[in-house]
Amino acid sequence: MDLETRLELIKKVGEEIITEQELRELLQTKEHPIAYDGFEPSGRVHIAQGILRAININKMINAGCKFKMLVADWHAWANNKMDGNLEKIQLVGKYLIEVWKKSGMDLNNVEFVWVSDYVEDEEYWKKVMQVARNSTVQRIIRCSQIMGRSETETLSASHILYPCMQCADIFHLKSDITQLGIDQRKVNMLAREIGPKIGFWKPVVVSHHMLMGLVKPLSVKTEDKLERTIELKMSKSNPDSAIFMDDSREEIKRKIDKAYCPEKIVEENPILEYCKYIIFEKFKKLEIERPAKFGGSLEVSSYEELEKLYIEGKIHPLDLKNAVADKLDELIKPIREHFKKPSHRKLLDFFNENEVTR
């Protein structure tokens, strides 16, 4: 695959790339750069963590990247997830890996790395200490956004440790590219600034799109684009804001039916977002059933075509929602069936028996 094709594939993942020129130079000098993404095992997996993440990782792999997926169990522990119980957190990690097995992720080219497997390595903690020594407390607190927390919250000492660990992870994994959500931008920028100071490198940042929640967005908009994106993203604390990877067909239909989807409006429309970032990435066409009096059923072959028809009012929100719910159920059904097996059912039952803490 030629350089430009590889670059374009990664640009399809990166809503923001810092910097595109550095990415180009990296691809010119390294046939198989190392890219990483990390996930905090903290509860049920929603569709952005499951299917959208698989879509993005597969594009990175197709562009020639070697991909490392970090199971950040110690980070979840530091962030007091699952009530600070490390064993429960690790069960959640195993659950996520099982989800990805059925989500279409190219697991032949993904290495799963558990933080708990390398925390006994003295070299890792040296990196953590180097990051901490070269950062102010104020700068680390500004990175609290990566944990789903704000600077104004009362943070524990472990919350201060978390960004130092995440920054050190990049260098410990020998990652050339950090491929995380745009909400992780602050710690990635910290890594770019600190890396050369402590004898490492400046990683390329490829920040993927954050899929917005299904609920109606807040009417008051912030001027900060990043803050607005984080405000809009789906939340595990509000189950109706997201489709989860073990939702039943009925639950998917219920959530999509009540989702925010203003007629003829594309901006901040979560149903259109699902179409753009998931449906048309996984299917070549979207069949939309309409009553004969409104022109009969439609077959749409691209997101651009869908957006045009929607703006023109030729597709009603309800008809679009019905089509989207069917496609989402088709994507999630294999995961749902996977967890009906006795060997995996206990992982799913675990969530019904344990409270997921913020």
N, C-alpha and C positions, 0 to 999 in steps of 0.2 A: 504494500500500500504506500502510495507516495505521500510526501510531507504535507501537502495541502489538504489531502483527504483526511489524514490523521488529525490535522489541526481543526478542520471543520467538524469532525465528530466530537471532539472535546468541547468545541464552542457551543455545540447543541446541548451539552450538559451545563456548562458554566454560564449562569446568568451574569456573573461578574468574574473576570479573569485578571489576576494581578501577578504578572503583567503578560499580555499576549505576546510581546516580543521575547520575554524570557521563556515562555512556553515554546515558542518557535525554535529558539536556540537549544532548548532542552531536547526537543524531538529530533533536531539535526545531529546532536551529539550522542544521544542515547536511544538505541532501538527499542529498549524495554524499560522505560522509567518506572519507578515505584510510586504508585498512588495509594493513598490510604483514606479510609473513612472510619469513624468510630461510632459506637452506639452504646448508650447507657442503658443497661437492662433495667427497665423501670416500670414495666406493666404491659398491658396488651399492645399488640402491634397494629397500628392503623395503616391505611393503604399507601400513604406517602413513605412510611418506613419499610413497607413490604414491597409492593409492586413497583412504585416509582423509583425506589432505591435500586432495585434489580435492573430496571431499564437504564438508569444512569451508569451503573457499574459495568454493564455489558457494553455500553458505548465506549467507555474508557478502555476496556479490555480489547475491543475491536480496533482501537487506535494504537494498540501495541503495549499498553500499560500492564505491568504486573500489579495485581491489586491485593492489598492487605486490609482485612476487615478486623478492626480492634474491638474486642468484647471488653468494654470498659467497666468491669465489675467493681474494681476498687474505686473508680470515680463515682459510681452509683452509691457505693458505701459512704464515701465522703459527703455525698449530697443527700444522705439520709433516706434514700429510696428503700422501699419495702421495709420501712420502719428500722432501717439501719441493720438489717439481718443479712449478712454476706451470703449465707447458704441459700436463702430465698432468692437473692439477687442472681446467683449463679444458675438457679433453676430457670429464671426468666431468660437468661442468656441462652440456655439450651433450647428453650421454646422458640426464641427468635431464629436460631439457626435452622430449626425444623421448618419454620415458616418459609425461609428463603429456599429451602430444598424444593418447595413446590411453587415458588413464585417466578420461576423462569430465570433465576440468576445463574450465570455460567460458573458453577462451583468448581469446575476443573481448573479454572484460572484465578480462583480466589483462595487466599490463605487466611484462615481465622486465627487470630492471635489473642489470647487471654492475658489481660494485664496481670492477673494473679500468677501467671506462669513466669513473669519476669521481675516481679517485685523483690525477689530475693537477690537479684543481680545488683551488685554494688555500683556498677557503671551507670545503671538507670538512675539511682538516687543521686549520683554525682551530677547528672544532667539536671535533675530537678533542682538541686541546690544551686547550680550555676544560673538557672533561670531566675530563681528566687533572689540570689545575690545581685543580679543585674536589673531588678525590677523594683519599683516603689510599691508600697502597700496600696496607694491610691490607684496606680495603674492596674494592679491585680483586681482590685474591687470593681473597676470599670469593666473587667472581663466577666463579671458575675452573670452577665446576660447569657453566656454560653450554658449556664446551668438552669436557665429558665427562671432566674431571679433578678431582682433589680438592685441598684446601688443603694437604695434607701432602706432595704430590708436589713434586719439584724442577722448578720452572718456569723456562723461558727468558724472556729479556726480551720476546720477541715474544708470549708468553702474557700478559704484563702489558698489552701494547698492545691485544690482542684485545678485551677488554671496553670499553675506551675507544672503539674503532672501532665496536663494535656499538651502543653508546649514541649515538654521533654519527650513525650511519646513520638512526636514527629521525627526527632533526630534519632531516637532509639530504634525506630522502625526503618530508618534510613530512607524516609519518604522524600521523593523529589517533588511530589504534588500532594497538597492537602485538598481532598475533594469532599467537602462537607457543606452543610446548609449555610445560607447567607447569615443566619443567626450566630454562626461560629466565627464570624469575620474578625472580631476583636482579638481573639487569642491567636488567630492565624497571622494577623498583622504584628502581634507581639513576637511571634516566632521569626518573622522576616527581619525584624529590627534586631533581635537578640542573637539570632543564629551566627552571623559573621563575628560578633563580639566574643563569643565563647568557643570559637574554633570550628563552627559548623557552616552551614550554607543558608541561603535565602530560599525557602521553598516557594514554588509557584502555587498560588491560591486559585482553585477552581470552585467557586461557590454555586451550588445548584439552587434551583428555584424552590421556594417553600410553598407547598400547596395550601391554599387558603381553606379555612373551615367552612362548613355548610351553612352556618347561621348568618343572619343578616349582619353586615359589618357595622361597627360603630359609626354614627353620623359625623362625629367630630374627627377630622383628619389631622394628623400631625404633619408638619412640614418635612420631617425627616423620613426619607423613603425607607430606610432600614427599619426604623421604629414602626412604621406603618405595616411593613411586611410581617414583622413579628406579632403585631397586634392582630393581624388577620389570620395567622396560621391556625390550623386545627389543633385542638387541645384534648389530651386524654382526660382531663378533669371535667370536660363537658362531652359525654359520649355522643350526643346528637350532632356534634360539630365534625365528626369524622366517621368514615366507614372503616370498621375493623376487620382484620383478616380472618376472623372466625364468626363474623355476623351471619345470621341466617338470611335466606332469601327474603323473608317477611320483614326482617329488621332493615335490610338494605332498602327495600321498597319504601318502608315507613320513613326512613331518614331522608331519602331523596325526594319523596313527595312533599315533605315539609321544608325542604331546603330553600334558601333564598335564591331566586332566579327571576329577576325583573324582566318583563317583556321588552324586547328590542334593545336591551342594554347589555353590553359586553364587559364593561369595566367592573372589576370586583364582583364578577358573577361566578360563584364556585362551580356551578354545573358546566359552564363553558370551560373553566379551568380543568376539570376532570376530563373533558373531551380532548383538550389540547395536549395535556401532559401524560394522559394514560390511555384513553380510548383509541386515539389515532396512532399511538405508539405501538399498540398491541393488535389492532384490527385494521384491515385495509378499507373498510367501509362501515358506515353506521346506518342501519335501516330504521327509519322513523315512520311509524304507522300514524296516518291521519285519516279522519273521516272523508268519505268521497266528496262531501259538499265543500271541503276545504282543499280539494285538489288530489286527494288520495295519498297513498304512501310514497315516501321519498327514500332514495338511496344516495347518501352523501359520501363522497370519496376522499375528502380532505378537510382538515380543520378550517382552512381558509374559506372553503365553499360553505361550510356550516356557519361560520361567523357572518358571512355576507347574507345568507338566507335569514339568519336570526335577526340581524339588524333591520332587514327589510320587512320583518313581521310575517314571513312566510312559514316560520316554524313557531308553534305555540309552546310556551314553557312546559306545559303539562305533557305534550307529546314528546318533547325532548327528554324530560325526566323519565318517562316510561322506557325510552330507548336506552338511556344511560344506565338505569337500574338493571335492565336485562344484561347488558354487557358487563357491568361490575359483578353481578352474580355469576356470570360465566367465568370470570377471572378468579373469583374467590372460592368457587365450589371445590376445586381440587384441594385447597388448603383445609377447607371445612371437612372434607371427606378424610383427609390425612389424619386429622385429630380425632376421628371416630374410632381409629384402631386402638385396641386395648393398650398397646405399647406406648402410645402417645397421648391417650386420653387423660392420663394423670397430670400431664403438664398443663392442659387446658383447665382441668378441675381445680388446679392450684389457684387460679385467679378467682374462682368462685368462693374459695375458702379463706383468702387473704386480702386484706385491705391494701390498696396501692396508695402509698403516702407521697405527698408532694416533696 
